[in-house]
Amino acid sequence: MSSLPRAVGLVAYLASAMATTVAYAGAKDENAAEWLAPKWLNDAHDALATKGLNFGATYIGDNITNVSGGTGRGAIHFGRFDFSVDADLEKLFGWTGGRFFANTFQIYGRGLSRNYVHNLATISEIEALPDSRLYNAYFEQSFYNNRINIRAGQQAADVEFFDSETDDLFINGTFGWPAIKASNLPAGGPAPPIAVPGLRVKAALSDQITVFGAVFNGSAAAPGDGDPQLRDNHGLAYRINDPRWVIGQVRFDYDIDIGGRALPGNFTPGGWRHYGEFDDQRFTAQGLSIADPNGTGIAAKLRGNWGIFAVFEQTLYRPALVTEKGVSASLPGVTAFMRIAYSPPDRNLIDLYMDSGIGVSGLVPGRPADRFGVAVALMRISVAARSLDRDTQFFSGLPSPVRSNETLLEFIYEAHIKPGWLLAPYFQYVFRPSGGIPNPNDPGRISRIGDAAVFGLTTTVRY
């Protein structure tokens, strides 16, 4: 695409000038465009956007260091380009309410979670195997003044389902696509870096109530061993014949009036069902423990899976702001979120998931755009999986670890250096990675992987 040379040149320039990580994102900010690209390129981009074609390029990168715990200490750098095209079909062809969107990923580097920490909640949401991948490619149609919207094609579920605006501040992948879905669904479900064919419907029943429903192909990759990304080569598998995955939710928006200031909030309950087969977490088809040497060691197949979830988000404080025209407005202030999910323990690695956090913006003197926050997530290993660990202890006669839960804590500060350029240092602490699995560095497989302390630095540059 035409943005590729500029993106590569920008990355090289910032790398030599700062020796840090850069992210280069889609075109939205005119002030950012002035310093990111020459005038002729901005003019060409704007001319195409006026006609209905909006091209964007993203480079996201991370520098992360594991300083204690995990399976090893070390620093890793990895990144991802994201090239996109957003076509307004009304401007292009007079097709009212029509839109087409597609984007591709160019991924490089090694991830920290898979190499040093081995935890369930991936330290960075962009961690993936090196590859060039098609991600989204879908058509969207709006009706009745955008109150009904239908999206069909290859797409992801993490942006709209089981999501809050506040959790987007944080770097860990579980605050984008919760680990209970990434661990329990085949191939991790439709979330970065793999999207799947699906049909999504969104309907605004009123100004306060919005209904979401979707049906996706039930697996992001072909069955088999190894990483699902290797079984969906370049994101072109486009599987449509797997058992389907259905998800739905209802979002209720409201305002709480405190001291004459409206504090917005929302509550979103939902649920999902998968129609495929899932491995029993403890027993074989003959009813013996998978750990029993007298059995086959092959998990029984259970038909279907399901889950329920809820999201709660509330603005806690919003400072007043008087604009130049004298109109009262508000800054985001302090916002909190909480999410909870449950799935049956006999066929899922994680049966209970909870996370919560607080994001603060507009309250740093002299830096109105900066944000900071703290969040925590808990992933409980299912009763069946824990029972299998105890069975393993019994049959082996060794005091091997019994998994319990993985808990994550993240602190982050997001500084806006220039228009469109963000610098975000963060710290994460992982208690009991993967619930407390045996350390592969222990020959006896008796000790568990140690708690990990991770420092990271992410930079985002948006055009």
Disulfide bonds with the S-S distance in Angstrom:
none
